[in-house]
Amino acid sequence: MLNTTVLEAAFAPELAVRGGGIRKGQLQEIGGSILWTLNPHFDIRLAGNIAIPLGGYIDLAHLGNCNAPGGGGVYGGSARCGGTDPALRAELRFRARF
């Protein structure tokens, strides 16, 4: 959880136009790993995380302009960013010991 008072003060003009405030929850994350030892000299490790955005993260994304140059858009247009896509990370490692 996060105290959003400073963020709400910093984004006061944008929040006044779009209405509402910034919720406190940012991300919810879950992860796991599996270690598979084939023999005393060889290991395989698989690990990963998924971060699911909560209300505060989505509120901050809505304050951004997704049509800014460099982001695939043009000047003059303004579209709200969604901020609802989960973040994924995975890692696969092989280790040999001799």
C-alpha positions as CSV (number, residue, x, y, z in Angstrom):
1,M,0.0,0.0,0.0
2,L,1.0,3.5,-0.7
3,N,0.2,7.0,0.7
4,T,-1.0,8.7,-2.4
5,T,-1.3,12.3,-1.0
6,V,1.9,13.5,-2.6
7,L,0.9,11.9,-6.0
8,E,-2.5,13.5,-5.8
9,A,-0.9,16.9,-5.1
10,A,1.5,16.5,-8.0
11,F,-1.2,15.5,-10.5
12,A,-3.9,17.8,-9.1
13,P,-4.6,19.6,-12.5
14,E,-4.9,16.3,-14.4
15,L,-7.0,14.7,-11.7
16,A,-9.4,17.7,-11.7
17,V,-9.9,17.3,-15.5
18,R,-10.3,13.5,-15.4
19,G,-12.1,13.3,-12.1
20,G,-11.4,11.1,-9.1
21,G,-8.3,10.3,-7.1
22,I,-5.5,7.7,-7.0
23,R,-6.3,4.5,-5.3
24,K,-3.7,3.0,-2.9
25,G,-3.2,-0.5,-4.3
26,Q,-0.4,-0.7,-6.9
27,L,0.6,-4.2,-7.8
28,Q,-0.2,-7.7,-6.7
29,E,2.6,-10.2,-7.5
30,I,2.9,-13.9,-7.4
31,G,5.9,-16.1,-8.3
32,G,7.3,-19.5,-8.1
33,S,10.2,-21.7,-9.0
34,I,11.0,-25.3,-9.7
35,L,14.4,-27.0,-9.4
36,W,14.9,-30.3,-11.1
37,T,18.1,-32.2,-10.4
38,L,18.7,-34.8,-13.1
39,N,21.9,-36.2,-11.5
40,P,24.5,-34.8,-9.0
41,H,26.1,-32.8,-11.8
42,F,23.2,-31.2,-13.7
43,D,20.3,-29.0,-12.6
44,I,17.5,-27.3,-14.4
45,R,15.8,-24.3,-12.8
46,L,12.6,-22.6,-14.0
47,A,11.4,-19.5,-12.2
48,G,8.8,-16.8,-13.0
49,N,6.7,-14.0,-11.6
50,I,3.4,-12.3,-12.7
51,A,2.5,-8.8,-11.5
52,I,-1.1,-7.9,-11.8
53,P,-1.9,-4.1,-11.7
54,L,-4.3,-2.9,-9.1
55,G,-6.4,0.3,-8.9
56,G,-3.7,2.8,-8.1
57,Y,-1.4,1.6,-11.0
58,I,-4.3,1.9,-13.4
59,D,-5.2,5.4,-12.1
60,L,-1.6,6.5,-12.7
61,A,-1.6,5.0,-16.2
62,H,-4.8,6.9,-17.1
63,L,-3.0,10.2,-16.3
64,G,-0.5,9.4,-19.2
65,N,-0.9,10.3,-22.8
66,C,-0.6,7.2,-25.0
67,N,-0.6,9.2,-28.2
68,A,2.7,11.0,-27.5
69,P,5.3,10.9,-30.2
70,G,7.7,8.0,-29.7
71,G,4.8,5.9,-28.5
72,G,3.2,5.5,-31.9
73,G,1.0,8.6,-31.9
74,V,0.8,12.1,-33.2
75,Y,0.7,15.6,-31.6
76,G,-2.7,17.0,-30.8
77,G,-4.4,13.8,-29.8
78,S,-4.8,12.4,-26.3
79,A,-5.8,8.9,-25.5
80,R,-5.9,7.3,-22.0
81,C,-3.4,4.5,-21.3
82,G,-5.0,1.3,-20.1
83,G,-2.5,0.1,-17.6
84,T,-4.3,-3.2,-17.2
85,D,-1.8,-5.6,-18.8
86,P,0.0,-8.0,-16.4
87,A,3.8,-8.0,-16.3
88,L,5.4,-11.4,-16.9
89,R,9.0,-12.5,-16.1
90,A,10.4,-16.0,-16.6
91,E,13.9,-17.5,-16.3
92,L,15.2,-20.9,-17.3
93,R,18.7,-21.9,-16.2
94,F,20.8,-25.0,-16.8
95,R,23.8,-25.7,-14.5
96,A,26.4,-28.3,-14.9
97,R,28.9,-29.1,-12.1
98,F,32.0,-31.1,-12.7
